[in-house]
Amino acid sequence: MARKIDCPLLNGLNGLKFRCLTMIKISLIVPTYNRADYLKFSLPTFVHQSLDKSLYEILVIDNNSTDKTKEITFEILGNSKRNWKYIFEGNQGLHYARNRGIVEAKGEIIIFGDDDIEADYQWLESIYSEFKNNERAGVVGGKILPKWSSEPPEWIYDYGTKKIHGVFAYLDLGEERRAIYNCFIFGCNFAIRKNIAIQIGGSPPDTFPGKLKYLSGRGECGMIESTMKLNYDIIYIPEASVLHNADSSRTTLKYFVDRYERWAIEEAYAVYRKNSSKIKASTILMKSALMKLISVFIAALKQATSRNKLYKINPTYFRIIQIKSGLMTIRQVLRVLSSNSLYSYIKKENYLDELRK
């Protein structure tokens, strides 16, 4: 719905005040799960934006939090004089929260903003400007700079660089606006036209906590790939910048193993969706997993005479992560082969339908 605001040019005309209608253009969707401590810092940066406050709304999607998420949201946004809404989504999983936001959104542009980011003052305005001036822009994102709670250990750069790191979802592609042709628009700073989001069936499965990890899918990367198939551009703009909190608790072998296991499940998801035959896809994945495990042992043998060139800082961690990843692929294949419901879930074309039941 439109929100009424004062029209400055008409104030004082014959002693009367007139009001006009300004349509919301952007819906900022903030999925959150037990992150009240982070919301204290992220929500104020979403409120204090250069974009006219009448042009955007903030939708906080509470995905079953048991902390003070609701109280913090009402405390900060309740006094913000912004368009905002608190929405509880009981289905556990990031894509449920994102898709609930898509369904509830009033804006023409959807922006996913994680609960642990802190946005630049011109974040929303720069994204809005790109979509407004470029009708071919389908997905837009920008810089994601890490905000470390403490200095990270050097071994984490075996798995990324100081500019791009998938595990911590930070990204710096430089100071030039450009079209890209990969998944380097991460979900914590991700914008898409609402009509496209609906056309592609919403967000595919993404992050699930704990024992539900086997339900993970391609998330925003799947949305990017589907958008590219519709011949829209994927645009990186450096001005759309955010800080992404990187807690030191994530710089552990346990955390990396968990992340790479989830990526193994995501890879399986992609292969099953690409192939019409369940057996063919399963065969491809099993071969890939076995080759990964074999390569680990070959690398271990070579280690006796020379250091691994790619994973030179901590080759032991590399071997453990690769082994765990390969084994997770095998486990996921066995799950899919034994569960028709899981296979059907992976092959769904429209995940927004889950919210309309």
Helices and strands as residue ranges (DSSP letters): E 3-6, G 8-10, E 19-22, E 26-32, H 36-47, G 53-55, E 56-62, H 69-77, E 83-88, H 94-104, E 109-113, E 117-119, H 123-133, E 137-141, E 144-148, G 154-159, E 164-165, E 170-171, E 178-180, E 189-193, H 194-199, G 210-215, H 219-229, E 233-236, E 242-246, G 248-250, H 253-274, H 278-302, H 315-338, H 340-346, G 351-355
